[in-house]
Amino acid sequence: MSVLVVEETVVNLDQQLWQAWKSMDVPEGFRAEIIEGTITLSPTGGTRHFTVNKRLSRALYEFFRGTGYGPGQDGNVIAGLKVLIPDVFVVPDDTDEIEHPEGLGLLASGVPMVVETVSPGAEARKRDHVLKHRAYAAAGIPVYVIIDDYDDGGAVTILTGPDPERRAYASSTRIPYGEEAVIPEGPAEGFVIGPEVTGERRG
């Protein structure tokens, strides 16, 4: 009986957070996500953040030309009652089948790759390397890429093999800035994130 009560409490909390998120008036310059039982507000990135994401989106657009896939930016990716907003993600051109029933975003089950570009500060690094690692793995997103200026001069980390039960990725490959990080699977297989996106090593 006690287990049932705990499960009901968790479900009720998720529902309450979901309803609160839907009714939020998010301040300009911020985005709201539901991660690990909380609504998280984070500021949109600065100039460097924007520049990397713009370069990445442009390169993905060229890579996917005519394939039925393309890049998206700053859209809601929804898994159950969780909401995540990747900096960049890969999505089919025709999103009708993966649109959330309430039109609030896209279902995580139809998103094959997400990318986060780390903003300055310890909290931002924790969010992308720990909290979002767990959240994207729990959502079953096949490929998660982290572009991090603050990882020992800069590095791209490619995570694959999500285990939703463990909320972890089975494989993690770190590629320093200045080298080519190649996406190993999915629609973006063979896509290269190199210096033309990240720039050279920093610091």
C-alpha positions as CSV (number, residue, x, y, z in Angstrom):
1,M,0.0,0.0,0.0
2,S,2.8,2.4,0.8
3,V,4.4,1.8,-2.6
4,L,1.2,2.7,-4.3
5,V,0.9,6.0,-2.4
6,V,4.5,6.9,-3.4
7,E,3.8,6.2,-7.0
8,E,0.6,8.3,-6.9
9,T,2.5,11.1,-5.3
10,V,5.1,11.1,-8.1
11,V,2.5,11.0,-10.8
12,N,0.6,13.9,-9.1
13,L,3.8,16.0,-8.9
14,D,4.6,15.3,-12.6
15,Q,1.0,16.4,-13.5
16,Q,1.3,19.5,-11.3
17,L,4.6,20.5,-12.9
18,W,3.2,19.9,-16.4
19,Q,0.2,22.1,-15.7
20,A,2.3,24.8,-14.1
21,W,4.7,24.7,-17.1
22,K,1.9,25.0,-19.6
23,S,0.5,28.1,-17.8
24,M,3.9,29.8,-17.3
25,D,4.6,33.3,-18.8
26,V,8.3,32.7,-19.4
27,P,10.4,36.0,-19.1
28,E,11.9,37.2,-22.4
29,G,15.5,35.8,-22.8
30,F,14.8,32.6,-20.8
31,R,13.5,29.1,-21.5
32,A,11.6,26.8,-19.2
33,E,12.2,23.0,-19.1
34,I,10.9,20.2,-16.8
35,I,14.0,18.3,-15.7
36,E,14.2,15.8,-12.8
37,G,11.1,17.0,-10.9
38,T,11.6,20.7,-11.3
39,I,10.8,23.5,-13.7
40,T,14.2,24.9,-14.7
41,L,14.6,28.4,-16.1
42,S,17.8,29.1,-17.9
43,P,18.9,32.2,-19.9
44,T,19.4,32.0,-23.6
45,G,23.1,32.0,-24.6
46,G,25.4,34.8,-25.3
47,T,27.2,35.7,-28.6
48,R,29.6,32.8,-28.6
49,H,26.8,30.3,-27.8
50,F,24.6,31.7,-30.6
51,T,27.5,31.7,-33.1
52,V,28.4,28.0,-32.5
53,N,24.7,27.0,-32.8
54,K,24.3,29.0,-35.9
55,R,27.3,27.4,-37.5
56,L,26.1,24.0,-36.5
57,S,22.6,24.5,-37.8
58,R,23.9,25.8,-41.1
59,A,26.3,22.8,-41.5
60,L,23.4,20.3,-40.6
61,Y,21.1,22.0,-43.1
62,E,23.7,21.5,-45.9
63,F,24.4,17.9,-44.8
64,F,20.7,16.9,-44.8
65,R,19.7,18.7,-48.0
66,G,17.2,16.5,-49.8
67,T,17.2,13.7,-47.2
68,G,14.0,14.4,-45.4
69,Y,15.7,15.6,-42.2
70,G,17.0,18.9,-41.0
71,P,18.0,20.9,-38.0
72,G,15.8,22.6,-35.4
73,Q,16.6,25.1,-32.7
74,D,15.2,25.9,-29.3
75,G,12.0,23.9,-29.7
76,N,10.2,21.8,-27.1
77,V,11.1,18.1,-27.1
78,I,8.6,16.3,-25.0
79,A,8.9,12.9,-23.3
80,G,5.8,12.0,-21.3
81,L,5.4,15.0,-18.9
82,K,9.1,16.1,-19.2
83,V,10.0,19.1,-21.4
84,L,13.5,19.6,-22.8
85,I,14.7,22.4,-25.1
86,P,17.9,21.4,-26.9
87,D,20.1,24.1,-28.4
88,V,20.0,22.2,-31.7
89,F,18.3,19.0,-32.7
90,V,17.7,16.8,-35.8
91,V,14.1,16.3,-36.9
92,P,12.2,15.0,-39.9
93,D,11.1,17.6,-42.3
94,D,7.6,16.3,-41.9
95,T,6.8,16.5,-38.2
96,D,3.1,15.8,-38.3
97,E,3.6,12.2,-36.9
98,I,5.7,13.4,-34.0
99,E,3.9,16.5,-33.1
100,H,2.7,16.6,-29.5
101,P,-1.1,16.0,-29.3
102,E,-1.6,19.5,-27.8
103,G,0.7,21.1,-30.3
104,L,3.2,22.0,-27.6
105,G,6.3,20.6,-29.3
106,L,7.7,17.4,-30.8
107,L,7.7,14.0,-29.2
108,A,11.2,12.8,-28.1
109,S,10.5,9.4,-29.7
110,G,10.8,11.1,-33.2
111,V,14.0,13.1,-32.4
112,P,17.2,11.1,-33.4
113,M,19.8,13.6,-32.1
114,V,20.1,16.5,-29.8
115,V,23.0,19.0,-29.2
116,E,23.7,21.2,-26.2
117,T,26.3,24.0,-26.3
118,V,27.6,24.6,-22.8
119,S,27.2,28.1,-21.4
120,P,29.7,29.6,-18.9
121,G,29.5,28.6,-15.2
122,A,29.4,25.5,-13.1
123,E,25.6,25.2,-13.1
124,A,25.5,25.3,-16.9
125,R,28.1,22.5,-17.1
126,K,26.2,20.4,-14.6
127,R,22.9,20.9,-16.4
128,D,24.3,19.7,-19.8
129,H,26.7,17.0,-18.6
130,V,24.7,15.5,-15.8
131,L,21.0,16.6,-15.7
132,K,20.4,16.6,-19.4
133,H,22.5,13.5,-19.9
134,R,20.1,11.7,-17.6
135,A,17.0,13.3,-19.1
136,Y,17.9,12.6,-22.8
137,A,18.9,9.0,-22.0
138,A,15.6,8.5,-20.1
139,A,13.8,9.9,-23.1
140,G,15.6,7.3,-25.3
141,I,17.1,9.9,-27.7
142,P,19.7,7.9,-29.6
143,V,22.5,10.5,-29.9
144,Y,23.4,13.3,-27.5
145,V,26.2,15.7,-28.4
146,I,27.7,18.2,-26.0
147,I,29.9,21.1,-27.3
148,D,31.8,22.4,-24.4
149,D,34.3,25.4,-24.6
150,Y,35.2,24.8,-20.9
151,D,36.3,21.2,-21.2
152,D,40.1,21.6,-21.1
153,G,40.4,23.9,-24.0
154,G,37.2,22.7,-25.6
155,A,35.8,19.3,-26.6
156,V,32.9,17.7,-28.3
157,T,31.4,14.7,-26.5
158,I,29.2,12.2,-28.4
159,L,26.9,10.0,-26.3
160,T,25.1,7.0,-27.8
161,G,23.3,3.9,-26.6
162,P,20.6,5.4,-24.3
163,D,19.4,3.2,-21.4
164,P,16.1,4.7,-20.3
165,E,15.9,2.6,-17.2
166,R,19.4,3.6,-16.0
167,R,19.0,7.1,-17.4
168,A,22.5,6.9,-18.9
169,Y,24.2,6.4,-22.2
170,A,26.3,3.3,-22.8
171,S,29.0,5.0,-24.9
172,S,30.7,8.3,-24.5
173,T,33.4,9.6,-26.9
174,R,35.3,12.9,-26.2
175,I,37.0,14.7,-29.1
176,P,39.1,17.8,-28.4
177,Y,38.5,21.0,-30.4
178,G,40.7,21.0,-33.5
179,E,39.9,17.4,-34.3
180,E,36.8,16.1,-36.2
181,A,34.0,14.6,-34.2
182,V,32.0,12.3,-36.4
183,I,28.4,11.2,-35.6
184,P,28.5,7.4,-35.6
185,E,24.8,6.5,-36.2
186,G,21.3,7.6,-37.1
187,P,20.3,10.1,-39.9
188,A,23.3,12.3,-39.1
189,E,25.8,9.4,-39.4
190,G,29.0,10.7,-40.9
191,F,28.3,14.4,-40.1
192,V,31.4,16.1,-38.8
193,I,31.6,18.6,-36.1
194,G,35.1,20.2,-36.5
195,P,36.8,23.6,-36.2
196,E,34.5,25.2,-38.8
197,V,31.8,24.8,-36.1
198,T,33.7,25.0,-32.8
199,G,36.8,27.0,-33.7
200,E,40.2,25.8,-32.6
201,R,41.2,24.9,-29.0
202,R,40.6,27.7,-26.6
203,G,42.9,29.0,-23.8
